[in-house]
Amino acid sequence: MLLNLKMDFLYYPIIFIYGLAFGSFFNVCIFRIPKGLSLVFPASHCPNCKNLIPWYHNIPLFSYLFLKGRCAKCRIMISPVYPVIEILTGIIAVLIFWHLRHLSFSDWIIRSGIYFVFFGSLLILSVIDIRYFIIPDRFSIGGMVLGVAAATLYPSLLGFHTAEEGFIHSLVSCGICFFVLNGIRVLGSAAYKREAMGFGDIKLAGAFGAFLGWKLGLLSIFLGAMWGSVFGIAAIVFSFQKLRSEIPFGPFLSLGAFTSFLFGNDILHWYGLRFMM
């Protein structure tokens, strides 16, 4: 049975709140993973005064607003990145569930959950890439492995009925996206006489193919390059960035993947009608 669109107003606020909660955990991942710290121990604490944060001061978004962006103990300013990540995670969750609302209820929950994990990981790695210019292998290689596994265990993720079909399509799509972007990297490096992009971006493209299929995976790469170009041109025009300055590509690839997920089929359909007439 398809979802009753009249009940959307009941689902999406709850989904957004769950997104905020996961966003709080994503903040922990962003802060601790690059430093090689445990995601569990120690418990959440202020990085300045080291005091543990009680649960009632650790409610996503609301605690930040209630405490006016300051630690309850030492009153140091808390980075606004924390609530921004929580809000973005909530928005991502709502958009994913909204986009897949046409599915049966069980398929809606499962596929939305899988894609929330995927795009939540992309949000984490994007912030890490912005801060440290690295894409940890647990996200890129891990994304390839998890994408193939998800398509095998749940083949309808990519529109198939059997585990064999899902496995083959996801694995082949992973390889196609990986080698296409690697080819672009090789050509770009030869043209500019320096490394055009990091190898982490190449592995990340493989994860796009594994989760989205080769068509939307390749479109993700194209849209990622488009978003990167728009930002690069704007940064140069407004003097935020020099022409040859290094810009992390992971966030733009991730934005391209999310854009492809939401609008990719419409874009490909339009493209087919536009150029096959």
One Martini backbone bead per residue (centre of mass of N, CA, C, O) as a GRO file, in nm:
protein
  277
    1MET     BB    1   0.095   0.036   0.024
    2LEU     BB    2   0.068   0.352  -0.014
    3LEU     BB    3   0.119   0.645   0.094
    4ASN     BB    4  -0.047   0.884   0.276
    5LEU     BB    5  -0.026   1.215   0.200
    6LYS     BB    6  -0.208   1.319   0.442
    7MET     BB    7   0.030   1.206   0.658
    8ASP     BB    8   0.292   1.372   0.629
    9PHE     BB    9   0.273   1.565   0.882
   10LEU     BB   10   0.348   1.320   1.076
   11TYR     BB   11   0.628   1.222   0.967
   12TYR     BB   12   0.840   1.465   0.916
   13PRO     BB   13   0.892   1.574   1.204
   14ILE     BB   14   1.002   1.305   1.308
   15ILE     BB   15   1.230   1.276   1.104
   16PHE     BB   16   1.375   1.539   1.181
   17ILE     BB   17   1.436   1.462   1.476
   18TYR     BB   18   1.603   1.215   1.407
   19GLY     BB   19   1.810   1.376   1.245
   20LEU     BB   20   1.917   1.542   1.480
   21ALA     BB   21   2.025   1.302   1.643
   22PHE     BB   22   2.225   1.204   1.425
   23GLY     BB   23   2.376   1.474   1.401
   24SER     BB   24   2.511   1.451   1.677
   25PHE     BB   25   2.678   1.201   1.598
   26PHE     BB   26   2.820   1.325   1.353
   27ASN     BB   27   2.986   1.525   1.522
   28VAL     BB   28   3.155   1.312   1.656
   29CYS     BB   29   3.280   1.197   1.398
   30ILE     BB   30   3.412   1.460   1.295
   31PHE     BB   31   3.597   1.501   1.551
   32ARG     BB   32   3.727   1.192   1.592
   33ILE     BB   33   3.823   1.040   1.337
   34PRO     BB   34   4.081   1.214   1.253
   35LYS     BB   35   4.204   1.141   1.562
   36GLY     BB   36   4.144   0.836   1.645
   37LEU     BB   37   3.885   0.821   1.812
   38SER     BB   38   3.644   0.730   2.001
   39LEU     BB   39   3.282   0.714   1.973
   40VAL     BB   40   3.228   0.646   2.294
   41PHE     BB   41   3.510   0.720   2.424
   42PRO     BB   42   3.434   0.953   2.576
   43ALA     BB   43   3.207   1.132   2.675
   44SER     BB   44   3.054   1.406   2.641
   45HIS     BB   45   3.253   1.712   2.612
   46CYS     BB   46   3.431   1.982   2.683
   47PRO     BB   47   3.718   2.095   2.519
   48ASN     BB   48   3.798   2.302   2.748
   49CYS     BB   49   3.695   2.190   3.056
   50LYS     BB   50   3.606   1.865   3.039
   51ASN     BB   51   3.318   1.853   3.098
   52LEU     BB   52   3.049   1.686   3.126
   53ILE     BB   53   2.754   1.632   2.936
   54PRO     BB   54   2.449   1.642   3.001
   55TRP     BB   55   2.163   1.535   2.856
   56TYR     BB   56   2.007   1.822   2.896
   57HIS     BB   57   2.272   1.951   2.722
   58ASN     BB   58   2.230   1.722   2.458
   59ILE     BB   59   2.009   1.844   2.283
   60PRO     BB   60   1.937   1.880   1.983
   61LEU     BB   61   1.960   2.230   1.928
   62PHE     BB   62   1.808   2.313   2.194
   63SER     BB   63   2.059   2.346   2.374
   64TYR     BB   64   2.195   2.564   2.209
   65LEU     BB   65   1.966   2.771   2.243
   66PHE     BB   66   1.943   2.768   2.556
   67LEU     BB   67   2.272   2.832   2.590
   68LYS     BB   68   2.363   3.035   2.366
   69GLY     BB   69   2.630   2.884   2.259
   70ARG     BB   70   2.725   2.767   2.550
   71CYS     BB   71   2.885   2.658   2.807
   72ALA     BB   72   2.762   2.584   3.122
   73LYS     BB   73   3.043   2.622   3.270
   74CYS     BB   74   3.266   2.818   3.095
   75ARG     BB   75   3.118   2.985   2.846
   76ILE     BB   76   3.207   2.892   2.590
   77MET     BB   77   3.196   2.887   2.266
   78ILE     BB   78   2.999   2.722   2.036
   79SER     BB   79   3.000   2.586   1.750
   80PRO     BB   80   2.779   2.633   1.477
   81VAL     BB   81   2.827   2.357   1.336
   82TYR     BB   82   2.655   2.172   1.508
   83PRO     BB   83   2.363   2.273   1.434
   84VAL     BB   84   2.401   2.258   1.128
   85ILE     BB   85   2.437   1.951   1.108
   86GLU     BB   86   2.165   1.880   1.235
   87ILE     BB   87   1.987   2.024   1.029
   88LEU     BB   88   2.093   1.886   0.774
   89THR     BB   89   2.014   1.600   0.862
   90GLY     BB   90   1.712   1.654   0.879
   91ILE     BB   91   1.678   1.740   0.581
   92ILE     BB   92   1.786   1.484   0.450
   93ALA     BB   93   1.578   1.292   0.570
   94VAL     BB   94   1.325   1.425   0.450
   95LEU     BB   95   1.408   1.410   0.148
   96ILE     BB   96   1.432   1.105   0.129
   97PHE     BB   97   1.144   1.026   0.224
   98TRP     BB   98   0.999   1.201   0.015
   99HIS     BB   99   1.119   1.077  -0.249
  100LEU     BB  100   1.006   0.768  -0.145
  101ARG     BB  101   0.680   0.788  -0.101
  102HIS     BB  102   0.576   0.583  -0.343
  103LEU     BB  103   0.621   0.354  -0.170
  104SER     BB  104   0.599   0.113   0.016
  105PHE     BB  105   0.633   0.106   0.344
  106SER     BB  106   0.871  -0.097   0.372
  107ASP     BB  107   1.041   0.018   0.138
  108TRP     BB  108   1.059   0.304   0.247
  109ILE     BB  109   1.216   0.240   0.506
  110ILE     BB  110   1.459   0.082   0.394
  111ARG     BB  111   1.563   0.272   0.168
  112SER     BB  112   1.583   0.525   0.342
  113GLY     BB  113   1.784   0.408   0.547
  114ILE     BB  114   2.014   0.349   0.351
  115TYR     BB  115   2.040   0.644   0.235
  116PHE     BB  116   2.092   0.782   0.504
  117VAL     BB  117   2.361   0.649   0.560
  118PHE     BB  118   2.502   0.743   0.305
  119PHE     BB  119   2.448   1.060   0.325
  120GLY     BB  120   2.558   1.089   0.609
  121SER     BB  121   2.847   1.008   0.532
  122LEU     BB  122   2.887   1.242   0.330
  123LEU     BB  123   2.868   1.466   0.540
  124ILE     BB  124   3.105   1.385   0.713
  125LEU     BB  125   3.329   1.381   0.487
  126SER     BB  126   3.296   1.673   0.399
  127VAL     BB  127   3.392   1.810   0.659
  128ILE     BB  128   3.664   1.665   0.673
  129ASP     BB  129   3.766   1.767   0.397
  130ILE     BB  130   3.757   2.068   0.465
  131ARG     BB  131   3.955   2.049   0.716
  132TYR     BB  132   4.182   1.801   0.601
  133PHE     BB  133   4.194   1.677   0.309
  134ILE     BB  134   4.016   1.407   0.368
  135ILE     BB  135   3.916   1.055   0.290
  136PRO     BB  136   3.819   0.812   0.454
  137ASP     BB  137   3.806   0.472   0.391
  138ARG     BB  138   3.541   0.411   0.550
  139PHE     BB  139   3.377   0.571   0.322
  140SER     BB  140   3.479   0.477   0.046
  141ILE     BB  141   3.529   0.172   0.071
  142GLY     BB  142   3.286   0.125   0.254
  143GLY     BB  143   3.080   0.219   0.039
  144MET     BB  144   3.132  -0.001  -0.167
  145VAL     BB  145   3.068  -0.244   0.011
  146LEU     BB  146   2.784  -0.156   0.115
  147GLY     BB  147   2.650  -0.120  -0.160
  148VAL     BB  148   2.677  -0.412  -0.258
  149ALA     BB  149   2.541  -0.541  -0.012
  150ALA     BB  150   2.267  -0.395  -0.033
  151ALA     BB  151   2.201  -0.491  -0.331
  152THR     BB  152   2.203  -0.793  -0.249
  153LEU     BB  153   2.000  -0.795   0.003
  154TYR     BB  154   1.844  -0.534  -0.163
  155PRO     BB  155   1.769  -0.520  -0.491
  156SER     BB  156   1.547  -0.285  -0.500
  157LEU     BB  157   1.740  -0.046  -0.475
  158LEU     BB  158   1.802  -0.095  -0.813
  159GLY     BB  159   1.546  -0.261  -0.941
  160PHE     BB  160   1.557  -0.559  -0.837
  161HIS     BB  161   1.495  -0.923  -0.753
  162THR     BB  162   1.788  -1.030  -0.725
  163ALA     BB  163   2.091  -1.076  -0.583
  164GLU     BB  164   2.257  -1.110  -0.843
  165GLU     BB  165   2.168  -0.851  -0.985
  166GLY     BB  166   2.250  -0.651  -0.765
  167PHE     BB  167   2.549  -0.728  -0.748
  168ILE     BB  168   2.638  -0.683  -1.043
  169HIS     BB  169   2.542  -0.390  -1.082
  170SER     BB  170   2.695  -0.263  -0.842
  171LEU     BB  171   2.982  -0.356  -0.919
  172VAL     BB  172   2.994  -0.237  -1.205
  173SER     BB  173   2.925   0.055  -1.123
  174CYS     BB  174   3.163   0.095  -0.943
  175GLY     BB  175   3.380   0.056  -1.165
  176ILE     BB  176   3.292   0.275  -1.362
  177CYS     BB  177   3.317   0.524  -1.173
  178PHE     BB  178   3.607   0.480  -1.091
  179PHE     BB  179   3.744   0.483  -1.384
  180VAL     BB  180   3.636   0.748  -1.488
  181LEU     BB  181   3.758   0.938  -1.268
  182ASN     BB  182   4.047   0.836  -1.305
  183GLY     BB  183   4.076   0.931  -1.595
  184ILE     BB  184   4.037   1.229  -1.527
  185ARG     BB  185   4.277   1.250  -1.336
  186VAL     BB  186   4.499   1.177  -1.538
  187LEU     BB  187   4.440   1.403  -1.745
  188GLY     BB  188   4.456   1.643  -1.546
  189SER     BB  189   4.746   1.594  -1.447
  190ALA     BB  190   4.877   1.622  -1.730
  191ALA     BB  191   4.774   1.914  -1.792
  192TYR     BB  192   4.873   2.051  -1.496
  193LYS     BB  193   5.131   1.909  -1.365
  194ARG     BB  194   4.930   1.786  -1.142
  195GLU     BB  195   4.730   1.698  -0.903
  196ALA     BB  196   4.385   1.700  -0.951
  197MET     BB  197   4.315   1.461  -0.741
  198GLY     BB  198   4.220   1.257  -0.510
  199PHE     BB  199   4.183   0.915  -0.443
  200GLY     BB  200   3.932   0.942  -0.263
  201ASP     BB  201   3.741   1.040  -0.490
  202ILE     BB  202   3.748   0.780  -0.655
  203LYS     BB  203   3.631   0.591  -0.438
  204LEU     BB  204   3.370   0.752  -0.402
  205ALA     BB  205   3.257   0.698  -0.686
  206GLY     BB  206   3.218   0.396  -0.639
  207ALA     BB  207   2.995   0.434  -0.424
  208PHE     BB  208   2.789   0.560  -0.609
  209GLY     BB  209   2.751   0.315  -0.793
  210ALA     BB  210   2.667   0.110  -0.572
  211PHE     BB  211   2.404   0.284  -0.476
  212LEU     BB  212   2.292   0.415  -0.778
  213GLY     BB  213   2.439   0.341  -1.016
  214TRP     BB  214   2.583   0.431  -1.315
  215LYS     BB  215   2.408   0.667  -1.404
  216LEU     BB  216   2.391   0.829  -1.132
  217GLY     BB  217   2.694   0.817  -1.080
  218LEU     BB  218   2.787   0.985  -1.325
  219LEU     BB  219   2.607   1.226  -1.263
  220SER     BB  220   2.743   1.294  -0.996
  221ILE     BB  221   3.012   1.378  -1.117
  222PHE     BB  222   2.906   1.604  -1.297
  223LEU     BB  223   2.763   1.768  -1.070
  224GLY     BB  224   3.014   1.802  -0.894
  225ALA     BB  225   3.172   1.967  -1.104
  226MET     BB  226   2.964   2.192  -1.124
  227TRP     BB  227   2.966   2.283  -0.827
  228GLY     BB  228   3.271   2.339  -0.821
  229SER     BB  229   3.274   2.555  -1.043
  230VAL     BB  230   3.084   2.756  -0.915
  231PHE     BB  231   3.256   2.801  -0.663
  232GLY     BB  232   3.525   2.875  -0.797
  233ILE     BB  233   3.426   3.124  -0.950
  234ALA     BB  234   3.312   3.277  -0.704
  235ALA     BB  235   3.578   3.283  -0.540
  236ILE     BB  236   3.737   3.449  -0.749
  237VAL     BB  237   3.549   3.694  -0.784
  238PHE     BB  238   3.542   3.732  -0.444
  239SER     BB  239   3.834   3.652  -0.328
  240PHE     BB  240   3.852   3.362  -0.170
  241GLN     BB  241   4.027   3.248  -0.418
  242LYS     BB  242   4.269   3.114  -0.590
  243LEU     BB  243   4.323   2.969  -0.887
  244ARG     BB  244   4.544   2.739  -0.748
  245SER     BB  245   4.380   2.650  -0.528
  246GLU     BB  246   4.283   2.428  -0.294
  247ILE     BB  247   3.996   2.207  -0.336
  248PRO     BB  248   3.763   2.023  -0.207
  249PHE     BB  249   3.573   1.759  -0.372
  250GLY     BB  250   3.386   1.590  -0.189
  251PRO     BB  251   3.143   1.787  -0.137
  252PHE     BB  252   3.060   1.806  -0.443
  253LEU     BB  253   3.014   1.510  -0.493
  254SER     BB  254   2.798   1.480  -0.273
  255LEU     BB  255   2.604   1.688  -0.392
  256GLY     BB  256   2.578   1.542  -0.663
  257ALA     BB  257   2.453   1.280  -0.546
  258PHE     BB  258   2.201   1.412  -0.418
  259THR     BB  259   2.094   1.538  -0.677
  260SER     BB  260   2.073   1.272  -0.833
  261PHE     BB  261   1.874   1.131  -0.642
  262LEU     BB  262   1.641   1.349  -0.669
  263PHE     BB  263   1.687   1.433  -1.014
  264GLY     BB  264   1.818   1.228  -1.216
  265ASN     BB  265   1.578   1.103  -1.376
  266ASP     BB  266   1.478   1.372  -1.488
  267ILE     BB  267   1.738   1.452  -1.632
  268LEU     BB  268   1.760   1.199  -1.816
  269HIS     BB  269   1.484   1.232  -1.948
  270TRP     BB  270   1.535   1.512  -2.068
  271TYR     BB  271   1.786   1.438  -2.228
  272GLY     BB  272   1.651   1.224  -2.407
  273LEU     BB  273   1.438   1.415  -2.533
  274ARG     BB  274   1.630   1.644  -2.634
  275PHE     BB  275   1.848   1.434  -2.807
  276MET     BB  276   1.613   1.225  -2.954
  277MET     BB  277   1.432   1.411  -3.156
   0.00000   0.00000   0.00000
